[in-house]
Amino acid sequence: MRFRESWDEIAPVGRDAGSGGYLRYALTEPELRLREWFRAQADLRGMPVSADGNGNLFAWWGDPPGDTRDGDTGRAGTGAVLTGSHFDSVPHGGAYDGPLGIVSAFLAVDELRAAGASPVRPVVVAAFVEEEGARFGVPCLGSRLLTGEIDPDRAAGLRDAAGVSFADALGARPAGADPALSDRFAAFVELHVEQGRALVDAGAPVGVASAIWPHGRWRFELRGEGNHAGTTRMADRRDPMLTFAFTVLAANKEARLRGAHATVGRVAVAPNATNAVPSTVTCWLDARAAAPETLRELVEAVHAKAAERARRDGTELTVTPESATPLVTFDGGLTGRLAHLLAAPVLPTGAGHDAGVLAARLPTAMLFVRNPTGVSHSPAESATDDDCAAGVVALARVLEELACR
């Protein structure tokens, strides 16, 4: 099977032998190897590759992109159809989240060529950088830079856990927004593994996305007084870990009350010693809801509960928003057209994607491939080869409809 042959080429890259998950952080050695694979795949197909100066790569099938220097995503006015996804992963994430969309895009081009199709407008396969935000903290960083949703100076100064800045990892200050984006591209269609069980329940291998819930990340910094675990009386402690524990429980409760989602999946403790009362605890809240007002109420409620607990514990609290994505409703005409073309179910998602960022600038749609486990951001994430092949066929039909007629 052609899908399996292509998939096996990248499957070992960045896999952690212990967990079975992937460590493909943006612009680190595993992700850079995958970017080289991207260039090699494009070269095999005679597809020129251009870069936008933000870390995003674009492989063109159709009219040549013109100047392919960094900072030029392609020739203005081409009205190309964009597809693709990302290579980077969350810590110990699954294999399919991101790379499936890139592998499928190249194979969809192969399908169209084998059928004798010729693009009236170019088809462009994209590899976006730092979609997960696992290294530099801001999700969809590449697409945010491309669309002007983040200032390039702010992006340049973002640092990973080792203190390396995004600009240093990139090798230059990011170029920032492309003012001709809506001229270069007529539409964006991202194929992605489903991060839930809706397609399993529907008995369908492929679906079409309707919307992305509004979501964001907030950093909670809790400061207390570091001290000796064995000599400091319980009544004398100013322990930020107590405030942290209460905040996690409050987030869970407030999300459940609103039918929303709240997760604290990352925490940093100092001095991080078994026999020491912590001096600081920093945690990150990931919050999502079906409506913007619900999300706002949820975050305000968690903040209020954490602040009240901090007063009781004698600790200090600072809450800093790190990223926010509004409610994204994908282009209704495009979504309806693809759902009819593929006879596929339409479903919303609570997961963020580059498509959600680009939707503010371009007609955008998403295709989902069934995930039998319903689990994502985990080694248990999966998709069958047959369903992945169905996704390739579906994407090829979509690209034919949008670019070859």
HUJO-V745950 format. One record per pair of residues at least 12 apart in sequence whose ideal C-beta (glycine too) atoms are under 10 Angstrom apart, sorted by the first residue. I is the first residue (numbers start at 1). J is the second residue. D is the distance in whole Angstrom. If there is no record, write none. Layout:
i	j	d
I	J	D
I	J	D
This chain:
i	j	d
1	385	6
1	386	9
1	388	9
1	389	6
2	107	6
2	110	7
2	111	9
2	114	10
2	385	10
2	389	8
2	392	8
3	100	10
3	103	7
3	104	8
3	107	6
3	383	10
3	385	6
3	386	9
3	387	10
3	388	5
3	389	5
3	390	10
3	391	9
3	392	6
4	385	5
4	388	8
4	389	9
5	107	10
6	37	10
6	41	8
6	102	10
6	103	5
6	104	9
6	106	7
6	107	6
6	110	9
6	388	10
6	392	10
7	95	8
7	96	9
7	99	8
7	100	8
7	103	6
7	104	10
7	107	10
7	383	10
7	385	8
7	388	7
9	34	10
9	37	7
9	40	9
9	41	9
9	103	9
10	24	10
10	30	10
10	33	9
10	34	6
10	37	6
10	38	10
10	41	10
10	87	8
10	95	9
10	99	6
10	102	9
10	103	7
11	95	6
11	99	9
12	30	10
12	33	10
13	29	9
13	30	5
13	31	8
13	32	10
13	33	5
13	34	6
13	37	8
13	87	9
13	95	10
13	99	9
14	28	8
14	29	8
14	30	3
14	31	7
14	33	8
14	34	8
14	87	9
14	88	9
14	89	7
14	93	10
14	95	9
14	99	10
15	30	9
15	89	10
15	92	10
15	95	8
15	379	9
16	91	9
16	92	6
16	93	10
16	379	9
18	92	9
19	91	9
19	92	5
19	93	10
19	378	9
19	379	6
20	92	8
20	94	9
20	95	9
20	378	9
20	379	4
20	380	9
21	89	8
21	90	8
21	91	8
21	92	3
21	93	6
21	94	7
21	95	8
21	377	9
21	378	7
21	379	4
21	380	9
21	381	9
22	87	10
22	88	9
22	89	4
22	90	8
22	91	9
22	92	7
22	93	5
22	94	7
22	95	6
22	96	10
22	97	9
22	98	10
22	99	9
22	379	8
22	381	10
23	88	10
23	89	7
23	90	9
23	91	7
23	92	7
23	93	8
23	134	9
24	86	9
24	87	6
24	88	5
24	89	4
24	90	9
24	91	10
24	93	8
24	95	10
24	97	10
24	98	8
24	99	8
24	132	9
24	134	9
24	135	10
25	88	6
25	89	7
25	90	9
25	91	8
25	130	8
25	132	8
25	134	6
25	135	4
25	136	9
25	160	8
25	161	10
25	169	9
26	55	7
26	86	8
26	87	8
26	88	4
26	89	9
26	128	10
26	129	5
26	130	4
26	131	8
26	132	8
26	133	9
26	134	7
26	135	5
26	136	7
26	141	8
26	142	8
26	160	9
26	166	8
26	169	7
26	170	9
27	55	7
27	88	8
27	129	7
27	130	8
27	135	7
27	136	9
27	160	9
27	164	9
27	166	8
27	168	9
27	169	4
27	170	7
27	171	9
28	88	9
28	135	7
28	160	9
28	164	10
28	169	8
30	87	8
30	88	9
30	89	9
31	55	10
31	86	9
31	87	5
31	88	5
31	89	8
31	98	10
31	127	9
31	129	8
31	130	9
31	135	9
32	87	9
32	169	10
33	87	9
34	86	10
34	87	4
34	88	9
34	98	10
34	99	7
34	102	8
34	127	8
35	49	10
35	51	10
35	55	9
35	57	6
35	87	7
35	127	6
35	129	9
37	87	9
37	99	10
37	102	9
37	103	10
37	127	10
38	57	6
38	58	10
38	59	7
38	84	9
38	87	8
38	99	10
38	102	7
38	103	10
38	106	9
38	125	8
38	126	10
38	127	5
39	57	7
39	59	8
39	127	9
41	59	8
41	102	9
41	103	9
41	105	10
41	106	5
41	107	10
41	109	10
41	125	8
42	57	8
42	58	9
42	59	4
42	60	8
42	61	9
42	106	8
42	109	10
42	125	7
42	127	10
43	59	9
44	106	9
44	110	10
45	59	8
45	61	7
45	106	7
45	109	6
45	110	7
45	113	8
45	125	9
46	59	10
46	60	10
46	61	8
47	59	4
47	60	6
47	61	5
47	62	9
47	64	10
47	65	9
47	106	8
47	109	8
47	122	10
47	123	9
47	124	9
47	125	7
48	60	5
48	61	9
48	64	6
48	65	6
48	66	9
48	68	6
48	74	9
49	65	9
49	68	7
49	125	9
49	127	9
50	64	10
50	65	5
50	66	8
50	67	8
50	68	4
50	69	8
50	70	8
50	71	9
50	72	6
50	73	6
50	74	6
50	75	9
50	124	9
51	68	7
51	69	8
51	70	5
51	71	8
51	72	8
51	73	8
51	127	10
51	175	9
52	70	7
52	71	7
52	72	7
52	73	4
52	74	9
52	126	9
52	128	10
52	129	10
52	142	8
52	145	8
52	146	6
52	174	9
52	175	6
52	176	9
52	177	10
52	178	6
52	181	10
52	184	10
53	69	9
53	70	4
53	71	4
53	72	8
53	73	9
53	145	9
53	146	9
53	152	9
53	170	8
53	172	7
53	173	9
53	174	6
53	175	3
53	176	8
53	178	9
54	70	9
54	71	9
54	73	9
54	128	9
54	129	7
54	130	9
54	141	8
54	142	5
54	143	9
54	144	9
54	145	4
54	146	6
54	150	10
54	152	8
54	155	8
54	166	10
54	170	8
54	172	10
54	174	5
54	175	6
54	176	7
54	177	9
54	178	9
55	70	10
55	127	9
55	128	8
55	129	3
55	130	7
55	141	8
55	142	5
55	145	8
55	146	10
55	155	10
55	166	8
55	169	8
55	170	5
55	171	9
55	172	10
55	174	7
55	175	10
56	73	8
56	84	9
56	86	9
56	126	6
56	127	7
56	128	5
56	129	6
56	130	10
56	141	10
56	142	5
56	143	7
56	145	8
56	146	6
56	174	10
56	175	10
56	178	10
56	354	9
57	73	10
57	84	9
57	87	10
57	102	10
57	125	9
57	126	7
57	127	4
57	128	8
57	129	8
57	142	9
58	72	10
58	73	5
58	74	6
58	80	9
58	82	8
58	84	8
58	122	10
58	124	5
58	125	7
58	126	5
58	127	8
58	128	10
58	184	9
58	185	10
59	84	8
59	102	9
59	105	9
59	106	8
59	109	9
59	123	9
59	124	7
59	125	4
59	126	8
59	127	8
60	73	10
60	74	6
60	75	9
60	78	9
60	80	7
60	119	10
60	122	5
60	123	8
60	124	5
60	125	8
61	80	9
61	81	10
61	105	10
61	106	9
61	108	10
61	109	5
61	112	8
61	113	8
61	118	10
61	119	6
61	122	6
61	123	5
61	124	7
61	125	8
61	399	9
61	403	9
62	74	10
62	78	8
62	80	7
62	81	9
62	109	10
62	118	8
62	119	4
62	120	8
62	121	7
62	122	3
62	123	6
62	124	8
62	403	7
62	404	10
63	75	7
63	78	6
63	80	8
63	119	8
63	120	10
63	121	8
63	122	5
64	78	10
64	122	9
65	78	8
65	80	9
65	122	8
65	124	8
65	184	9
66	78	9
70	170	10
70	171	9
70	172	8
70	175	7
71	172	10
71	174	10
71	175	5
71	176	9
71	178	9
72	175	9
72	178	9
72	180	9
72	184	10
73	124	8
73	126	9
73	146	8
73	175	10
73	178	6
73	180	8
73	181	8
73	184	6
73	185	8
74	122	8
74	124	7
74	178	9
74	180	9
74	183	10
74	184	5
74	185	8
75	122	9
75	180	9
75	183	9
75	184	7
76	178	9
76	179	9
76	180	4
76	181	10
76	183	5
76	184	6
77	180	8
77	183	5
77	184	8
78	121	7
78	122	5
78	124	9
78	180	10
78	183	8
78	184	6
78	185	8
78	186	9
79	120	10
79	121	5
79	122	8
79	182	9
79	183	7
79	184	8
79	185	7
79	186	4
79	187	9
79	403	9
80	119	8
80	121	6
80	122	4
80	123	7
80	124	5
80	183	10
80	184	6
80	185	5
80	186	7
80	187	9
80	188	10
80	402	10
80	403	8
81	119	8
81	120	10
81	121	6
81	122	7
81	123	5
81	124	7
81	185	7
81	186	6
81	187	5
81	188	8
81	189	7
81	362	10
81	363	10
81	398	9
81	399	6
81	400	10
81	401	9
81	402	5
81	403	4
81	404	9
82	105	9
82	122	9
82	123	8
82	124	5
82	125	8
82	126	6
82	181	10
82	184	8
82	185	5
82	186	8
82	187	7
82	188	4
82	189	8
82	190	9
82	354	10
82	355	10
82	358	8
82	362	7
82	364	9
82	402	10
82	403	10
83	101	7
83	102	9
83	104	8
83	105	5
83	106	10
83	108	7
83	109	9
83	123	7
83	124	7
83	125	6
83	126	7
83	187	9
83	188	7
83	189	5
83	190	7
83	191	7
83	355	10
83	367	9
83	395	7
83	398	8
83	399	7
83	402	9
83	403	9
84	98	10
84	101	6
84	102	5
84	103	10
84	104	9
84	105	5
84	106	9
84	124	8
84	125	5
84	126	3
84	127	6
84	128	7
84	188	9
84	189	9
84	190	7
84	191	8
84	354	8
85	97	9
85	98	5
85	99	7
85	100	7
85	101	3
85	102	5
85	103	9
85	104	8
85	105	8
85	125	9
85	126	8
85	127	8
85	128	7
85	131	7
85	190	6
85	191	7
85	192	6
85	193	10
85	353	8
85	354	7
85	355	9
85	366	10
86	98	4
86	99	8
86	101	8
86	102	8
86	126	9
86	127	7
86	128	5
86	129	7
86	130	8
86	131	4
86	132	7
86	140	9
86	142	8
86	143	9
86	190	9
86	192	9
86	353	9
86	354	6
87	99	6
87	101	10
87	102	7
87	127	6
87	128	9
87	129	8
87	130	10
87	131	8
87	132	10
88	127	10
88	128	9
88	129	7
88	130	6
88	131	6
88	132	5
88	133	9
88	134	7
88	135	7
88	141	10
88	142	9
89	131	9
89	132	6
89	134	7
89	377	8
90	131	10
90	132	5
90	133	9
90	134	5
90	139	10
90	265	9
90	376	9
90	377	5
90	378	9
91	132	9
91	134	6
91	135	10
91	265	10
91	266	9
91	377	9
92	377	9
92	378	8
92	379	7
93	132	7
93	134	8
93	376	8
93	377	5
93	378	7
93	379	8
93	381	7
94	193	8
94	195	9
94	371	9
94	373	9
94	375	8
94	376	6
94	377	7
94	378	6
94	379	6
94	380	7
94	381	3
94	382	7
94	383	9
95	193	9
95	379	8
95	381	7
95	382	8
95	383	9
96	192	8
96	193	4
96	194	9
96	195	10
96	369	8
96	371	7
96	376	8
96	381	6
96	382	7
96	383	5
96	388	8
97	131	9
97	132	8
97	192	7
97	193	6
97	195	7
97	351	9
97	353	10
97	371	9
97	376	6
97	377	7
97	378	9
97	381	6
98	127	9
98	128	9
98	131	6
98	132	8
98	190	10
98	192	8
98	193	9
98	353	9
98	354	9
99	127	9
99	193	9
100	191	7
100	192	7
100	193	5
100	369	7
100	381	10
100	383	7
100	388	7
100	391	7
100	392	10
101	125	9
101	126	9
101	127	9
101	128	10
101	189	9
101	190	6
101	191	4
101	192	5
101	193	8
101	353	9
101	354	9
101	355	9
101	366	9
101	367	9
101	369	9
101	391	9
101	395	9
102	125	7
102	126	8
102	127	6
102	128	9
102	190	10
102	191	9
103	125	10
103	191	9
103	388	8
103	391	10
103	392	8
104	125	10
104	191	5
104	192	9
104	193	10
104	367	9
104	369	8
104	388	7
104	389	9
104	391	5
104	392	5
104	393	10
104	394	9
104	395	5
104	396	9
105	123	8
105	124	9
105	125	4
105	126	8
105	127	9
105	189	9
105	190	9
105	191	7
105	392	9
105	395	7
105	396	10
105	399	8
106	125	6
106	392	9
107	388	9
107	389	8
107	391	9
107	392	5
107	393	9
107	395	8
107	396	8
108	123	8
108	125	9
108	189	10
108	191	8
108	391	9
108	392	5
108	393	8
108	394	9
108	395	4
108	396	4
108	397	9
108	398	8
108	399	6
108	400	9
109	123	6
109	125	7
109	392	10
109	395	9
109	396	8
109	399	8
110	392	9
110	396	8
111	389	10
111	392	6
111	393	7
111	395	8
111	396	4
111	397	9
111	399	9
111	400	9
112	395	10
112	396	6
112	397	9
112	399	6
112	400	6
112	403	8
112	404	7
113	396	10
114	396	9
115	396	8
115	400	8
115	404	9
116	404	10
117	396	8
117	399	8
117	400	6
117	403	9
117	404	5
117	405	9
118	403	9
118	404	6
119	399	8
119	400	9
119	402	10
119	403	5
119	404	5
119	405	10
120	402	9
120	403	6
120	404	6
120	405	7
121	185	9
121	186	6
121	187	9
121	402	8
121	403	5
121	404	8
121	405	10
122	184	9
122	185	9
122	186	10
122	403	7
123	189	10
123	399	5
123	400	9
123	402	9
123	403	5
123	404	8
124	184	8
124	185	7
124	188	9
124	403	9
126	142	9
126	143	9
126	146	9
126	185	9
126	188	8
126	190	9
126	354	8
126	358	9
127	142	9
128	140	7
128	141	8
128	142	4
128	143	5
128	144	10
128	145	10
128	146	8
128	190	9
128	353	9
128	354	5
128	355	10
128	357	9
128	358	9
129	141	6
129	142	4
129	143	9
129	145	9
129	146	10
129	166	9
129	169	9
129	170	8
129	174	9
129	354	10
130	142	6
130	143	9
130	144	9
130	145	9
130	155	9
130	158	9
130	166	8
130	169	9
130	170	10
131	143	7
131	144	10
131	352	8
131	353	7
131	354	6
131	357	9
132	352	9
132	377	9
133	158	9
133	217	8
133	322	9
133	323	7
133	352	9
134	160	9
134	266	9
134	377	10
135	158	9
135	159	9
135	160	5
135	161	8
135	162	10
135	164	9
135	166	8
135	169	8
136	155	8
136	157	10
136	158	4
136	159	7
136	160	6
136	161	10
136	164	9
136	165	8
136	166	5
136	169	8
137	158	6
137	159	8
137	160	8
137	161	10
137	166	9
137	217	8
137	219	9
137	266	10
137	284	8
137	322	6
137	323	8
138	150	7
138	154	9
138	155	7
138	158	6
138	166	9
138	217	8
138	322	7
138	323	5
139	215	9
139	216	9
139	217	7
139	286	10
139	322	9
139	323	6
139	325	8
139	352	6
139	353	9
139	354	9
139	356	10
139	357	9
140	323	8
140	325	8
140	352	6
140	353	7
140	354	5
140	355	9
140	356	7
140	357	5
140	358	9
141	155	6
141	158	8
141	166	7
141	174	9
141	323	9
141	354	10
141	357	10
142	155	9
142	170	10
142	174	9
142	354	7
142	357	9
143	188	9
143	353	9
143	354	4
143	355	8
143	356	9
143	357	4
143	358	6
143	359	10
143	360	10
143	361	9
144	177	9
144	323	8
144	325	9
144	354	9
144	357	6
144	358	10
145	166	9
145	174	5
145	175	7
145	176	6
145	177	7
145	178	9
145	357	10
146	174	10
146	175	9
146	176	8
146	177	7
146	178	6
146	181	7
146	354	9
146	357	8
146	358	8
146	361	9
147	176	10
147	177	6
147	178	8
147	181	7
147	182	10
147	354	10
147	357	6
147	358	6
147	359	10
147	360	6
147	361	5
147	362	9
148	176	7
148	177	3
148	178	8
148	179	8
148	181	9
148	360	9
148	361	8
149	177	8
149	323	10
149	324	10
149	325	9
149	357	6
149	358	10
149	360	8
149	361	9
150	174	9
150	176	9
150	177	9
150	323	9
150	357	10
151	174	10
151	176	8
151	177	9
152	166	10
152	167	9
152	173	6
152	174	4
152	175	7
152	176	4
152	177	8
153	167	9
153	173	8
153	174	9
153	176	9
154	166	9
154	174	10
155	167	8
155	170	9
155	173	9
155	174	5
155	176	8
156	168	9
156	170	8
156	172	9
156	173	5
156	174	6
156	176	10
157	173	10
158	174	10
158	322	10
161	268	9
177	361	9
178	361	9
181	358	8
181	361	5
181	362	7
182	361	6
182	362	6
182	363	10
184	362	9
185	358	8
185	361	8
185	362	6
185	363	9
185	364	10
186	362	8
186	363	7
186	402	7
186	403	8
187	331	8
187	334	6
187	358	10
187	362	6
187	363	5
187	364	7
187	365	7
187	398	9
187	399	10
187	402	6
187	403	9
188	330	10
188	331	10
188	334	10
188	354	8
188	355	6
188	357	10
188	358	5
188	359	8
188	361	9
188	362	5
188	363	8
188	364	5
188	365	8
188	366	9
189	208	10
189	330	10
189	334	8
189	338	8
189	355	8
189	363	9
189	364	7
189	365	5
189	366	7
189	367	7
189	395	7
189	398	6
189	399	7
189	401	10
189	402	7
189	403	10
190	209	9
190	353	6
190	354	6
190	355	4
190	356	9
190	358	8
190	359	10
190	364	8
190	365	8
190	366	5
190	367	7
190	368	10
190	395	10
191	206	9
191	355	10
191	365	10
191	366	7
191	367	5
191	368	8
191	369	7
191	388	10
191	391	6
191	392	8
191	394	8
191	395	5
191	398	9
192	209	8
192	349	9
192	351	8
192	353	6
192	354	9
192	355	8
192	366	6
192	367	7
192	368	6
192	369	7
192	371	10
192	376	10
192	391	9
193	368	7
193	369	5
193	370	8
193	371	5
193	376	7
193	381	7
193	382	8
193	383	5
193	387	9
193	388	9
193	391	9
194	206	9
194	207	7
194	209	9
194	347	8
194	349	8
194	351	9
194	366	10
194	367	10
194	368	4
194	369	6
194	370	6
194	371	5
194	372	10
194	374	8
194	376	8
194	381	10
194	383	8
194	387	10
195	349	7
195	350	8
195	351	5
195	353	10
195	368	8
195	371	7
195	374	8
195	375	8
195	376	4
195	377	8
195	381	8
196	347	8
196	348	10
196	349	7
196	350	8
196	351	8
196	368	9
196	371	7
196	374	6
196	375	9
196	376	8
197	370	9
197	371	7
197	372	9
197	373	8
197	374	3
197	375	9
198	345	7
198	346	10
198	347	5
198	348	9
198	349	8
198	368	8
198	370	9
198	371	10
198	374	9
199	344	9
199	345	7
199	347	8
199	368	6
199	369	8
199	370	4
199	371	7
199	372	9
199	374	9
199	387	9
200	370	6
200	371	7
200	372	6
200	373	9
200	374	6
201	345	9
201	347	10
201	374	9
202	344	9
202	345	5
202	347	8
202	370	9
203	345	9
203	370	9
204	342	9
204	343	9
204	344	6
204	345	5
204	347	10
204	368	9
204	370	7
204	387	9
204	390	9
205	344	9
205	368	10
205	369	7
205	370	5
205	383	9
205	384	8
205	386	7
205	387	4
205	388	9
205	389	9
205	390	4
205	391	7
205	393	10
205	394	8
206	338	10
206	342	6
206	343	9
206	344	5
206	345	9
206	367	6
206	368	7
206	369	6
206	370	7
206	387	8
206	388	10
206	390	6
206	391	6
206	392	10
206	393	9
206	394	5
206	395	9
207	339	9
207	342	9
207	344	5
207	345	5
207	346	7
207	347	5
207	349	10
207	366	9
207	367	7
207	368	4
207	369	8
207	370	8
207	394	10
208	330	8
208	334	9
208	335	6
208	336	9
208	337	9
208	338	5
208	339	5
208	340	9
208	341	9
208	342	7
208	344	5
208	345	7
208	346	5
208	347	8
208	365	7
208	366	7
208	367	6
208	368	7
208	394	9
208	398	9
209	328	9
209	329	10
209	330	6
209	335	7
209	338	10
209	339	10
209	346	7
209	347	7
209	348	7
209	349	6
209	351	10
209	353	8
209	355	8
209	356	9
209	364	9
209	365	7
209	366	4
209	367	8
209	368	6
210	328	10
210	329	7
210	330	6
210	332	9
210	335	6
210	336	10
210	339	9
210	345	10
210	346	5
210	347	6
210	348	5
210	349	8
210	365	9
210	366	9
211	290	9
211	327	7
211	328	6
211	329	5
211	330	6
211	335	9
211	346	9
211	347	9
211	348	5
211	349	8
211	350	10
211	356	9
211	359	10
211	366	10
212	288	9
212	325	7
212	326	9
212	327	7
212	328	4
212	329	8
212	330	8
212	348	7
212	349	6
212	350	7
212	351	7
212	352	6
212	353	7
212	355	8
212	356	4
212	357	10
212	359	8
212	366	8
213	260	8
213	261	8
213	287	10
213	288	5
213	289	6
213	290	6
213	291	8
213	292	9
213	294	9
213	295	8
213	325	9
213	326	10
213	327	7
213	328	8
213	348	7
213	349	7
213	350	4
213	351	8
213	352	9
213	356	10
214	260	10
214	287	9
214	288	7
214	289	6
214	290	8
214	291	7
214	292	5
214	293	9
214	294	8
214	295	5
214	296	9
214	324	8
214	325	6
214	326	5
214	327	4
214	328	8
214	350	10
214	352	10
214	356	10
215	260	10
215	261	8
215	286	7
215	287	7
215	288	4
215	289	8
215	295	7
215	323	9
215	324	8
215	325	5
215	326	9
215	327	9
215	328	10
215	350	7
215	351	8
215	352	6
215	356	9
216	285	9
216	286	8
216	287	6
216	288	8
216	295	7
216	296	10
216	299	8
216	321	7
216	322	8
216	323	6
216	324	4
216	325	6
216	326	9
216	352	9
217	263	10
217	266	9
217	284	6
217	285	7
217	286	6
217	287	8
217	320	10
217	321	8
217	322	5
217	323	5
217	324	8
217	325	10
217	352	10
218	251	10
218	283	9
218	284	7
218	285	5
218	286	8
218	287	7
218	299	6
218	302	8
218	303	8
218	319	6
218	320	7
218	321	5
218	322	7
218	323	9
218	324	9
219	266	9
219	268	10
219	282	7
219	283	8
219	284	6
219	285	8
219	318	8
219	319	7
219	320	5
219	321	8
219	322	5
220	240	10
220	243	9
220	244	8
220	247	6
220	248	10
220	251	9
220	264	8
220	267	9
220	281	8
220	282	7
220	283	5
220	284	7
220	285	6
220	302	8
220	303	8
220	306	6
220	310	10
220	317	7
220	318	8
220	319	6
220	320	8
221	240	9
221	268	10
221	280	7
221	281	8
221	282	5
221	283	9
221	316	8
221	317	7
221	318	4
221	319	8
221	320	7
222	239	9
222	240	4
222	241	8
222	242	9
222	243	5
222	244	6
222	247	8
222	269	10
222	278	9
222	279	10
222	280	7
222	281	5
222	282	7
222	283	8
222	306	8
222	309	9
222	310	7
222	313	9
222	315	5
222	316	7
222	317	6
222	318	8
222	319	10
223	238	9
223	240	6
223	243	9
223	270	10
223	278	10
223	279	7
223	280	5
223	281	8
223	282	9
223	310	9
223	315	6
223	316	4
223	317	8
223	318	8
224	237	8
224	238	4
224	239	5
224	240	4
224	241	8
224	242	8
224	243	8
224	244	10
224	277	7
224	278	7
224	279	6
224	280	7
224	281	8
224	310	9
224	313	7
224	314	7
224	315	4
224	316	8
225	237	7
225	238	4
225	239	8
225	240	9
225	277	7
225	278	9
225	279	7
225	280	10
225	314	8
225	315	8
226	238	9
226	239	10
226	240	9
226	270	8
226	271	6
226	273	9
226	276	6
226	277	6
226	278	6
226	279	3
226	280	8
227	239	9
227	276	7
227	277	4
227	278	9
227	279	8
228	273	10
228	275	7
228	276	7
228	277	7
229	273	8
229	274	8
229	275	5
229	276	6
229	277	6
229	278	10
230	275	7
230	276	10
232	276	9
232	277	6
234	277	10
236	277	10
236	314	10
237	277	6
237	278	10
237	313	8
237	314	8
237	315	10
238	277	8
238	278	10
238	279	9
238	310	10
238	313	7
238	314	4
238	315	6
238	316	9
239	277	5
239	278	7
239	279	10
239	281	9
239	313	6
239	314	9
239	315	7
240	269	8
240	270	9
240	277	9
240	278	6
240	279	7
240	280	6
240	281	4
240	282	9
240	283	10
240	310	8
240	313	7
240	314	10
240	315	5
240	316	8
240	317	9
241	267	10
241	269	7
241	277	8
241	278	5
241	280	10
241	281	6
241	313	9
241	315	9
242	277	10
242	278	10
242	281	9
242	309	8
242	310	9
242	312	9
242	313	5
242	314	10
242	315	8
243	281	7
243	283	10
243	306	7
243	307	9
243	308	10
243	309	5
243	310	5
243	311	9
243	312	8
243	313	5
243	314	9
243	315	5
243	316	9
243	317	7
244	264	8
244	267	7
244	269	8
244	278	9
244	280	10
244	281	4
244	282	9
244	283	6
244	306	9
244	309	9
244	310	10
244	313	10
244	315	9
245	281	9
245	309	9
246	305	7
246	306	7
246	308	9
246	309	4
246	310	9
246	312	9
246	313	8
247	264	7
247	281	9
247	283	7
247	285	8
247	302	7
247	303	9
247	305	7
247	306	4
247	307	10
247	309	7
247	310	9
247	317	9
247	319	10
248	262	9
248	263	9
248	264	5
248	267	9
248	283	7
248	285	9
248	302	10
248	306	10
249	264	10
249	305	9
249	309	10
250	262	9
250	301	8
250	302	6
250	303	9
250	304	9
250	305	4
250	306	7
250	308	9
250	309	8
251	263	8
251	264	6
251	283	9
251	285	6
251	286	9
251	287	8
251	298	8
251	299	9
251	301	9
251	302	5
251	305	8
251	306	9
252	264	9
252	302	10
253	301	9
253	302	9
253	305	8
254	287	9
254	297	8
254	298	6
254	299	9
254	300	9
254	301	4
254	302	6
254	303	10
254	304	9
254	305	7
255	285	10
255	287	7
255	288	9
255	289	8
255	294	10
255	298	6
255	301	9
255	302	8
257	297	10
257	298	9
257	301	8
258	289	6
258	290	9
258	291	9
258	294	5
258	295	9
258	297	7
258	298	6
258	301	8
259	289	8
259	290	7
259	291	10
259	294	8
259	298	10
260	287	7
260	288	6
260	289	4
260	290	7
260	291	9
260	294	6
260	295	7
260	297	9
260	298	5
260	299	10
260	350	9
261	286	8
261	287	7
261	288	4
261	289	7
261	290	10
261	295	10
261	298	9
261	350	6
262	285	6
262	286	7
262	287	5
262	288	8
262	289	9
262	295	10
262	298	6
262	299	9
262	301	10
262	302	7
263	284	9
263	285	7
263	286	4
263	287	8
263	288	8
264	283	5
264	284	7
264	285	6
264	286	8
264	287	10
264	302	9
265	283	9
265	284	7
265	285	9
265	286	7
265	377	9
266	282	9
266	283	7
266	284	5
266	285	9
266	286	9
267	281	7
267	282	7
267	283	4
267	284	8
268	280	8
268	281	7
268	282	5
268	283	8
268	284	9
269	281	5
269	282	8
269	283	9
270	282	8
278	315	10
280	315	9
280	316	9
281	315	9
282	318	9
282	320	10
283	306	10
284	320	10
284	322	7
285	298	9
285	299	7
285	302	6
285	303	9
285	306	9
285	319	8
285	321	10
285	322	10
286	323	10
286	352	10
287	299	5
287	302	7
287	324	10
288	325	9
288	349	10
288	350	5
288	351	8
288	352	8
289	327	9
289	350	9
290	327	8
290	348	8
290	350	8
291	327	7
292	324	10
292	326	6
292	327	6
295	324	9
295	325	10
295	326	9
295	327	9
299	319	8
299	321	9
299	324	10
302	319	9
303	317	8
303	319	5
306	319	8
307	319	8
323	352	9
325	352	6
325	353	9
325	356	6
325	357	7
325	360	10
326	356	9
326	359	10
326	360	8
327	348	10
327	356	9
328	348	10
328	349	10
328	352	9
328	353	9
328	355	8
328	356	4
328	357	8
328	358	10
328	359	5
328	360	8
328	364	8
328	366	10
329	348	9
329	359	8
330	346	9
330	348	10
330	355	7
330	356	9
330	359	6
330	363	9
330	364	6
330	365	5
330	366	7
331	359	7
331	362	8
331	363	4
331	364	6
331	365	6
332	363	10
332	365	10
333	363	8
333	365	10
334	362	10
334	363	5
334	364	7
334	365	5
334	398	9
334	402	8
335	363	9
335	364	9
335	365	5
335	366	9
336	365	10
337	365	8
337	398	9
337	401	7
337	402	9
338	365	5
338	366	9
338	367	7
338	394	9
338	395	10
338	397	9
338	398	6
338	401	8
338	402	9
339	365	9
341	394	9
341	397	6
341	398	7
341	400	9
341	401	6
341	402	10
342	367	8
342	390	10
342	393	9
342	394	5
342	395	10
342	397	7
342	398	7
342	401	10
344	367	8
344	368	9
344	394	7
345	368	9
347	366	10
347	368	7
349	366	8
349	368	8
351	368	10
351	376	7
351	377	9
353	366	7
354	366	10
355	367	10
363	402	9
365	398	8
365	402	9
367	391	7
367	394	6
367	395	6
367	398	7
368	391	8
368	394	10
369	383	5
369	384	9
369	387	5
369	388	6
369	389	10
369	390	7
369	391	4
369	392	9
369	394	8
369	395	9
370	382	10
370	383	7
370	384	8
370	386	10
370	387	5
370	388	9
370	390	8
370	391	9
371	383	6
371	384	10
371	387	9
372	384	7
372	387	8
